[in-house]
Amino acid sequence: MANKINSLIGSDISINGDIVYEGSVHIESNITGSLTAYKDKKSKLYINKSSVVNGNIIATDVAINGKIHGNVYAYDLIQLGSEAFVKGDIYYKAIEMEVGAKIDGRLILCANNEELDLYKLDIESEENSNTIKVN
C-alpha cells in the first residue's frame, strides 16, 4: 500500500452510520457509528485531533489523535498520538503511544488475530450493551 490517501472525510462533514473501508482513510470529522476495515485487505485509518468518533473501530493499522468513545480493535498496529483520548477498551497486537495520550479503559494484548476476533465476537454478541457511555 502506497502512502496515498484513498478517502478523506473532511471537517465539514458529520456522519451518522457505520463505515466499512479499505485502503488509506483520513478522518477529520465527527462520526456516530463504527469504522470497520476489511480484515483481508491492508488498510490504514487516521483519526485527526479534531475528530470525535462515537462507535467502535476495527482496523488493521490505526493512528488516533482524536477522541474515540468505543472499543478499538487493531489487528496489526495502533498508534496513539499525544492528543488521543479513547474511552473504551483497546484490543491490540502492537501499540505505540506518545506522552499525553489518554485511555479510559483496558489495554488487552492479543497474541494473534484469532484471539482478537474472540474478544470482538464477545462484544458483538451483546447487541444492546450499555458498557460504554458517551458523555
SEVEX-938415 format. One record per residue: x, y, z of N, C-alpha, C in turn; residue number from 0; residue in one letter. Coordinates in Angstrom, 1 decimal. Layout:
BEGIN
> n_xx n_yy n_zz ca_xx ca_yy ca_zz c_xx c_yy c_zz i aa
> X Y Z X Y Z X Y Z NUM a
...
//
This chain:
BEGIN
> n_xx n_yy n_zz ca_xx ca_yy ca_zz c_xx c_yy c_zz i aa
> 0.9 -1.2 0.0 0.0 0.0 0.0 0.9 1.2 0.0 0 m
> 0.7 2.1 -0.9 1.4 3.3 -1.0 0.9 4.3 0.0 1 a
> 1.6 5.4 0.2 1.2 6.4 1.2 0.2 7.4 0.7 2 n
> -0.6 7.0 -0.3 -1.6 7.9 -0.8 -2.9 7.7 0.1 3 k
> -3.7 8.8 0.1 -4.9 8.7 0.9 -6.0 8.3 -0.1 4 i
> -6.7 7.2 0.1 -7.8 6.8 -0.7 -9.1 7.6 -0.5 5 n
> -9.3 7.9 0.8 -10.5 8.7 1.2 -10.2 9.7 2.3 6 s
> -10.8 10.9 2.1 -10.7 11.9 3.1 -12.1 12.3 3.5 7 l
> -12.4 12.2 4.8 -13.7 12.7 5.3 -13.4 14.0 6.0 8 i
> -13.7 15.1 5.4 -13.3 16.4 5.9 -14.0 16.9 7.1 9 g
> -13.6 18.0 7.7 -14.1 18.6 8.9 -15.5 19.2 8.7 10 s
> -15.9 19.4 7.5 -17.3 20.0 7.2 -18.3 18.9 7.1 11 d
> -18.0 17.7 7.4 -18.9 16.5 7.2 -19.1 15.9 8.6 12 i
> -20.4 15.6 8.9 -20.7 14.7 10.0 -21.5 13.5 9.5 13 s
> -21.1 12.4 10.0 -21.7 11.1 9.6 -22.4 10.4 10.7 14 i
> -23.6 10.0 10.4 -24.4 9.1 11.4 -24.6 7.8 10.7 15 n
> -23.8 6.8 11.0 -23.9 5.5 10.4 -22.5 4.8 10.3 16 g
> -22.5 3.5 10.1 -21.3 2.8 10.1 -20.6 2.9 8.7 17 d
> -19.3 2.9 8.8 -18.4 3.0 7.6 -17.6 1.7 7.5 18 i
> -17.6 1.1 6.3 -16.7 0.0 6.0 -15.7 0.5 5.0 19 v
> -14.4 0.3 5.2 -13.4 0.9 4.3 -12.3 -0.1 4.0 20 y
> -11.5 0.3 3.0 -10.2 -0.3 2.7 -9.3 0.8 2.2 21 e
> -8.0 0.5 2.2 -7.0 1.5 1.8 -6.7 2.4 2.9 22 g
> -6.3 3.6 2.5 -5.9 4.6 3.5 -7.0 5.7 3.6 23 s
> -7.5 5.8 4.8 -8.6 6.7 5.1 -8.2 7.7 6.2 24 v
> -8.5 9.0 5.9 -8.2 10.1 6.8 -9.5 10.7 7.3 25 h
> -9.7 10.7 8.6 -10.9 11.2 9.2 -10.6 12.5 9.9 26 i
> -11.3 13.6 9.5 -11.2 14.9 10.2 -12.6 15.4 10.6 27 e
> -13.5 14.5 10.9 -14.9 14.9 11.2 -15.4 14.2 12.4 28 s
> -16.7 14.4 12.7 -17.4 13.7 13.7 -18.2 12.6 13.1 29 n
> -18.1 11.4 13.7 -18.8 10.2 13.2 -19.5 9.6 14.4 30 i
> -20.8 9.3 14.2 -21.5 8.5 15.1 -21.8 7.1 14.4 31 t
> -21.0 6.2 14.7 -21.1 4.9 14.0 -19.7 4.2 14.1 32 g
> -19.7 3.0 13.7 -18.4 2.2 13.7 -17.7 2.3 12.4 33 s
> -16.4 2.2 12.5 -15.5 2.2 11.4 -14.8 0.9 11.3 34 l
> -15.1 0.1 10.2 -14.7 -1.2 10.1 -13.9 -1.4 8.8 35 t
> -12.6 -1.9 8.9 -11.8 -2.3 7.8 -12.1 -3.7 7.3 36 a
> -11.9 -3.9 6.0 -11.9 -5.3 5.5 -10.7 -6.0 6.1 37 y
> -10.9 -7.1 6.8 -9.8 -7.7 7.5 -8.8 -8.3 6.6 38 k
> -9.2 -8.8 5.4 -8.3 -9.5 4.5 -7.5 -8.5 3.6 39 d
> -7.7 -7.2 3.7 -7.0 -6.2 2.9 -6.2 -5.2 3.8 40 k
> -5.1 -4.9 3.4 -4.2 -3.9 4.1 -4.9 -2.5 4.1 41 k
> -5.0 -1.9 5.3 -5.5 -0.6 5.3 -4.9 0.2 6.5 42 s
> -5.1 1.5 6.4 -4.6 2.4 7.5 -5.7 3.5 7.7 43 k
> -6.1 3.6 9.0 -7.1 4.6 9.4 -6.4 5.7 10.2 44 l
> -6.6 7.0 9.8 -6.0 8.1 10.5 -7.2 8.9 11.1 45 y
> -7.2 9.1 12.4 -8.2 9.9 13.1 -7.5 11.2 13.6 46 i
> -7.9 12.3 13.0 -7.3 13.6 13.2 -7.7 14.1 14.6 47 n
> -6.9 15.0 15.1 -7.1 15.5 16.5 -8.4 16.3 16.7 48 k
> -9.0 16.8 15.6 -10.3 17.5 15.8 -11.5 16.5 15.6 49 s
> -11.2 15.3 15.4 -12.3 14.3 15.2 -12.8 13.7 16.5 50 s
> -14.1 13.3 16.5 -14.8 12.6 17.5 -15.5 11.4 16.9 51 v
> -15.2 10.2 17.3 -15.9 9.0 16.8 -16.6 8.4 18.0 52 v
> -18.0 8.3 17.8 -18.8 7.6 18.8 -19.2 6.2 18.2 53 n
> -18.3 5.3 18.4 -18.5 3.9 17.9 -17.2 3.1 18.0 54 g
> -17.3 1.9 17.6 -16.1 1.0 17.6 -15.3 1.2 16.4 55 n
> -14.0 0.9 16.5 -13.1 0.9 15.4 -12.5 -0.4 15.3 56 i
> -12.6 -1.0 14.1 -12.0 -2.3 13.8 -11.0 -2.0 12.6 57 i
> -9.7 -2.2 12.8 -8.8 -1.7 11.8 -7.6 -2.7 11.8 58 a
> -6.9 -2.7 10.6 -5.6 -3.4 10.6 -4.5 -2.5 11.2 59 t
> -4.4 -1.3 10.7 -3.5 -0.3 11.3 -4.3 1.0 11.5 60 d
> -4.1 1.6 12.7 -4.9 2.8 13.0 -4.0 3.8 13.8 61 v
> -4.1 5.1 13.4 -3.4 6.1 14.1 -4.4 7.1 14.6 62 a
> -4.5 7.2 16.0 -5.5 8.1 16.6 -4.9 9.3 17.3 63 i
> -5.4 10.4 17.0 -5.0 11.6 17.7 -6.3 12.4 18.1 64 n
> -7.4 11.9 17.9 -8.7 12.5 18.3 -9.4 11.8 19.4 65 g
> -10.7 11.9 19.5 -11.4 11.3 20.6 -12.3 10.1 20.1 66 k
> -12.2 9.0 20.8 -12.9 7.8 20.5 -13.7 7.4 21.7 67 i
> -15.0 7.2 21.5 -15.9 6.7 22.5 -16.4 5.4 22.1 68 h
> -15.6 4.3 22.3 -16.0 3.0 21.8 -14.7 2.1 21.9 69 g
> -14.9 0.9 21.6 -13.7 0.0 21.7 -12.9 0.1 20.4 70 n
> -11.6 -0.2 20.5 -10.7 -0.2 19.3 -10.1 -1.6 19.2 71 v
> -10.2 -2.2 18.0 -9.6 -3.5 17.7 -8.6 -3.3 16.6 72 y
> -7.3 -3.4 16.9 -6.2 -3.2 16.0 -5.5 -4.5 15.7 73 a
> -5.7 -5.0 14.4 -5.2 -6.3 14.0 -3.6 -6.3 13.8 74 y
> -3.1 -5.1 13.5 -1.6 -5.0 13.3 -1.1 -4.0 14.3 75 d
> -1.2 -2.7 14.1 -0.6 -1.7 14.9 -1.6 -0.6 15.2 76 l
> -1.6 -0.1 16.5 -2.3 1.1 16.9 -1.3 2.1 17.3 77 i
> -1.5 3.3 16.9 -0.6 4.4 17.3 -1.5 5.5 17.9 78 q
> -1.1 5.9 19.1 -1.9 6.9 19.9 -1.0 8.1 20.0 79 l
> -1.5 9.2 19.3 -0.8 10.5 19.4 -1.0 11.2 20.7 80 g
> -0.3 12.3 20.9 -0.3 13.0 22.2 -1.6 13.6 22.6 81 s
> -2.5 13.8 21.6 -3.8 14.3 21.9 -5.0 13.3 21.8 82 e
> -4.6 12.0 21.7 -5.6 10.9 21.6 -6.3 10.7 23.0 83 a
> -7.6 10.4 22.9 -8.4 10.1 24.0 -9.3 8.9 23.6 84 f
> -9.2 7.8 24.3 -10.0 6.6 24.0 -10.8 6.3 25.3 85 v
> -12.1 6.4 25.2 -13.0 5.9 26.3 -13.6 4.6 25.9 86 k
> -12.9 3.6 26.2 -13.2 2.2 25.8 -12.0 1.3 25.8 87 g
> -12.2 0.1 25.6 -11.1 -0.9 25.6 -10.4 -0.9 24.3 88 d
> -9.1 -1.2 24.4 -8.2 -1.3 23.2 -7.7 -2.8 23.2 89 i
> -8.0 -3.5 22.1 -7.5 -4.8 21.8 -6.5 -4.7 20.7 90 y
> -5.3 -5.1 21.0 -4.2 -4.8 20.0 -3.1 -6.0 20.0 91 y
> -2.4 -6.0 18.9 -1.2 -6.8 18.8 0.1 -6.0 19.0 92 k
> 0.1 -4.8 18.5 1.3 -3.9 18.7 0.7 -2.5 19.0 93 a
> 1.4 -1.7 19.9 0.9 -0.4 20.2 2.1 0.5 20.3 94 i
> 1.9 1.8 19.9 2.8 2.9 20.1 2.0 4.0 20.7 95 e
> 2.6 4.6 21.8 1.8 5.7 22.4 2.7 6.8 22.8 96 m
> 2.3 8.0 22.4 3.0 9.2 22.8 2.6 9.7 24.1 97 e
> 3.5 10.5 24.8 3.2 11.1 26.0 2.0 12.1 25.9 98 v
> 1.0 12.0 26.7 -0.1 12.8 26.7 -1.4 12.0 26.2 99 g
> -1.2 10.9 25.6 -2.4 10.1 25.2 -3.1 9.6 26.4 100 a
> -4.4 9.5 26.3 -5.2 9.1 27.5 -6.2 8.0 27.1 101 k
> -6.3 7.0 28.0 -7.1 5.9 27.8 -8.0 5.7 29.0 102 i
> -9.3 5.7 28.9 -10.2 5.4 29.9 -10.9 4.0 29.6 103 d
> -10.1 3.0 29.9 -10.5 1.6 29.5 -9.3 0.7 29.7 104 g
> -9.5 -0.5 29.2 -8.4 -1.5 29.4 -7.6 -1.6 28.1 105 r
> -6.3 -2.0 28.3 -5.4 -2.4 27.2 -5.3 -3.9 27.2 106 l
> -5.8 -4.5 26.2 -5.7 -6.0 26.1 -4.8 -6.5 25.0 107 i
> -3.7 -7.0 25.3 -2.8 -7.6 24.4 -3.3 -8.9 23.8 108 l
> -3.3 -9.0 22.5 -3.8 -10.3 21.9 -2.6 -10.9 21.1 109 c
> -2.4 -12.2 21.3 -1.3 -12.8 20.7 -1.4 -13.0 19.2 110 a
> -2.7 -13.1 18.7 -2.9 -13.3 17.3 -4.3 -12.8 16.9 111 n
> -4.6 -12.8 15.6 -5.9 -12.3 15.1 -7.1 -13.1 15.6 112 n
> -6.9 -14.4 15.8 -8.0 -15.3 16.3 -8.4 -14.9 17.7 113 e
> -7.4 -14.6 18.5 -7.7 -14.1 19.9 -8.5 -12.8 19.9 114 e
> -8.0 -11.9 19.0 -8.7 -10.6 18.9 -10.1 -10.8 18.4 115 l
> -10.3 -11.7 17.4 -11.7 -12.0 16.9 -12.6 -12.5 18.1 116 d
> -12.0 -13.3 19.0 -12.8 -13.8 20.1 -13.4 -12.7 21.0 117 l
> -12.5 -11.7 21.3 -13.0 -10.6 22.0 -14.0 -9.8 21.3 118 y
> -13.8 -9.6 20.0 -14.7 -8.8 19.2 -16.1 -9.5 19.1 119 k
> -16.1 -10.8 18.9 -17.3 -11.6 18.9 -18.1 -11.5 20.2 120 l
> -17.4 -11.5 21.3 -18.0 -11.4 22.6 -18.7 -10.1 22.8 121 d
> -18.1 -9.0 22.3 -18.8 -7.7 22.4 -19.9 -7.6 21.4 122 i
> -19.8 -8.1 20.2 -20.8 -8.1 19.2 -22.0 -8.9 19.6 123 e
> -21.9 -9.9 20.4 -23.0 -10.8 20.8 -23.9 -10.0 21.8 124 s
> -23.4 -9.0 22.4 -24.2 -8.2 23.3 -24.7 -6.9 22.6 125 e
> -25.7 -7.1 21.7 -26.2 -6.0 20.8 -26.6 -4.8 21.6 126 e
> -27.2 -4.9 22.7 -27.7 -3.8 23.4 -26.9 -3.5 24.7 127 n
> -25.6 -3.7 24.5 -24.6 -3.5 25.6 -24.6 -2.0 26.0 128 s
> -24.6 -1.8 27.3 -24.6 -0.5 27.9 -23.3 -0.2 28.6 129 n
> -22.2 -1.0 28.2 -20.9 -0.8 28.9 -20.2 0.4 28.6 130 t
> -20.5 1.0 27.4 -19.8 2.2 27.0 -20.7 3.4 27.0 131 i
> -20.5 4.4 27.8 -21.3 5.5 27.9 -20.7 6.7 27.2 132 k
> -21.4 7.5 26.5 -20.9 8.7 25.9 -21.3 9.9 26.8 133 v
> -20.3 10.7 27.1 -20.6 11.9 28.0 -21.1 13.0 27.2 134 n
//
